[in-house]
Amino acid sequence: MRRIGVVGCGLMGSGIAEICARAELDVIVVEADEAGVSIGRRQIENSLGRAVAAGKMSGTQRAVAFDRITFETDIGALHDRDLVIEAVSEDEDLKVHVFKQVDKVIEHEKVLLASNTSSIPIMKLAMATRRPEKVVGLHFFNPAPVLPLVELVTSLLTSPETAAKAERFATTTLRKRIVRSKDRAGFVVNALLIPYLLSAIRMLESGFATAEDIDAGMVDGCAHPMGPLALTDLIGLDTTKAVAESLYEEFKEALYAPPPLLSRMVEAGLLGRKTGRGFYEYPNR
Ligand SMILES: NC(=O)c1ccc[n+]([C@@H]2O[C@H](COP(=O)([O-])OP(=O)(O)OC[C@H]3O[C@@H](n4cnc5c(N)ncnc54)[C@H](O)[C@@H]3O)[C@@H](O)[C@H]2O)c1
């Protein structure tokens, strides 16, 4: 699989496009509009710039990698891809729509369709296509160029050949480590992580402790690289809420219910780093 399509070029899509380009693959990124393209393009340029500054690649390698990425707003541009990775916002209706569109523009039956969803069961997306056996979850982590993990999620209808090809792509081509998950909302990592993040938000909301103390407790007391509120800011409060809602819809357990403070902050546009303010402020984002 050398020709890759990525739909959505936000936090995750830009990182996925970047690692595919750095793995010498030909990448077409599709965004919703020109504004999305220019934000996505800038994110990739900045991230590649950081890789050069950190000595991980030369200026020439950066230019070559960037040249492998084409930016489009027409989903029809994906017609000749071998693998399409969907990374649009965590919204089930939107993702179902995107899977229907991608399925329509790709005629070749060998093509694999993957979703980077954090929580939506893969079956719901697979059934929007004519090829549920070719649909799989490839869940990267943020920032995708840095974190080594990919969750490989197979639905009841994913074929063993699709699972094997997706695994080879993640491990051999992209040099990621995989963990396998059954098709349950949240998969392995977010089923564990999200209740923890929501507990920290409830703790802050109840006035039990300050944001700084909650985060310092987990960084200095438990050796986590980042506290739960800073991590929620990094993930995006909108994405965190959407993932919590998928988990709640699937399991109906109170620990997955988004706390009111999270909902109010999302309504206020306080989405974390990406908007410059969440639980903390980011003046230089
Ligand atoms: N943020 C994280 O830490 C994280 C980690 C792992 C996985 N994910 C998952 O990755 C996916 C994307 O999340 P994100 O954090 O990158 O969100 P984001 O809001 O940063 O980016 C989403 C992008 O999708 C684009 N988009 C929306 N509709 C589109 C369409 N019809 N066609 C093309 N592009 C469209 C938006 O313009 C935006 O740029 C979600 O499913 C999320 O759950 C997120």
The ligand as a MOL file (V3000), in Angstrom:
LIG
                    3D

  0  0  0     0  0            999 V3000
M  V30 BEGIN CTAB
M  V30 COUNTS 44 48 0 0 0
M  V30 BEGIN ATOM
M  V30 1 N -7.1360 14.6850 19.5440 0
M  V30 2 C -6.5840 13.5310 19.9260 0
M  V30 3 O -5.7870 13.4850 20.8530 0
M  V30 4 C -6.9340 12.2710 19.1720 0
M  V30 5 C -6.1390 11.1370 19.3620 0
M  V30 6 C -6.4260 9.9720 18.6470 0
M  V30 7 C -7.5120 9.9460 17.7680 0
M  V30 8 N -8.2850 11.0640 17.6200 0 CHG=1
M  V30 9 C -9.4040 10.9840 16.6700 0
M  V30 10 O -8.9730 11.5270 15.4350 0
M  V30 11 C -10.0910 12.1230 14.7480 0
M  V30 12 C -9.7760 13.5690 14.4550 0
M  V30 13 O -9.5330 14.2290 15.6700 0
M  V30 14 P -8.6410 15.5500 15.7380 0
M  V30 15 O -8.2160 15.6950 17.1380 0
M  V30 16 O -7.6560 15.5460 14.6240 0 CHG=-1
M  V30 17 O -9.7880 16.6500 15.4370 0
M  V30 18 P -9.6070 18.1010 14.7980 0
M  V30 19 O -10.8200 18.8640 15.1860 0
M  V30 20 O -8.2650 18.6600 15.1230 0
M  V30 21 O -9.6160 17.7990 13.2160 0
M  V30 22 C -10.7330 17.3270 12.5250 0
M  V30 23 C -10.5720 17.8240 11.0850 0
M  V30 24 O -11.5860 17.2160 10.2600 0
M  V30 25 C -11.9030 18.1700 9.2520 0
M  V30 26 N -13.1660 17.8040 8.6250 0
M  V30 27 C -14.4210 17.9110 9.1200 0
M  V30 28 N -15.3260 17.4880 8.2000 0
M  V30 29 C -14.6080 17.0900 7.1130 0
M  V30 30 C -14.9670 16.5580 5.8410 0
M  V30 31 N -16.2360 16.3270 5.5200 0
M  V30 32 N -13.9860 16.2740 4.9650 0
M  V30 33 C -12.6830 16.4850 5.2800 0
M  V30 34 N -12.2800 17.0020 6.4700 0
M  V30 35 C -13.2440 17.2940 7.3790 0
M  V30 36 C -11.9720 19.4760 10.0420 0
M  V30 37 O -11.8980 20.5900 9.1580 0
M  V30 38 C -10.7500 19.3390 10.9460 0
M  V30 39 O -9.5800 19.8860 10.3630 0
M  V30 40 C -11.2900 11.9350 15.6680 0
M  V30 41 O -11.9740 10.7790 15.3020 0
M  V30 42 C -10.6420 11.7790 17.0380 0
M  V30 43 O -11.4420 11.0580 17.9460 0
M  V30 44 C -8.0080 12.2290 18.2760 0
M  V30 END ATOM
M  V30 BEGIN BOND
M  V30 1 1 1 2
M  V30 2 2 2 3
M  V30 3 1 2 4
M  V30 4 1 4 5
M  V30 5 2 4 44
M  V30 6 2 5 6
M  V30 7 1 6 7
M  V30 8 2 7 8
M  V30 9 1 8 9
M  V30 10 1 8 44
M  V30 11 1 9 10
M  V30 12 1 9 42
M  V30 13 1 10 11
M  V30 14 1 11 12
M  V30 15 1 11 40
M  V30 16 1 12 13
M  V30 17 1 13 14
M  V30 18 2 14 15
M  V30 19 1 14 16
M  V30 20 1 14 17
M  V30 21 1 17 18
M  V30 22 2 18 19
M  V30 23 1 18 20
M  V30 24 1 18 21
M  V30 25 1 21 22
M  V30 26 1 22 23
M  V30 27 1 23 24
M  V30 28 1 23 38
M  V30 29 1 24 25
M  V30 30 1 25 26
M  V30 31 1 25 36
M  V30 32 1 26 27
M  V30 33 1 26 35
M  V30 34 2 27 28
M  V30 35 1 28 29
M  V30 36 1 29 30
M  V30 37 2 29 35
M  V30 38 1 30 31
M  V30 39 2 30 32
M  V30 40 1 32 33
M  V30 41 2 33 34
M  V30 42 1 34 35
M  V30 43 1 36 37
M  V30 44 1 36 38
M  V30 45 1 38 39
M  V30 46 1 40 41
M  V30 47 1 40 42
M  V30 48 1 42 43
M  V30 END BOND
M  V30 END CTAB
M  END
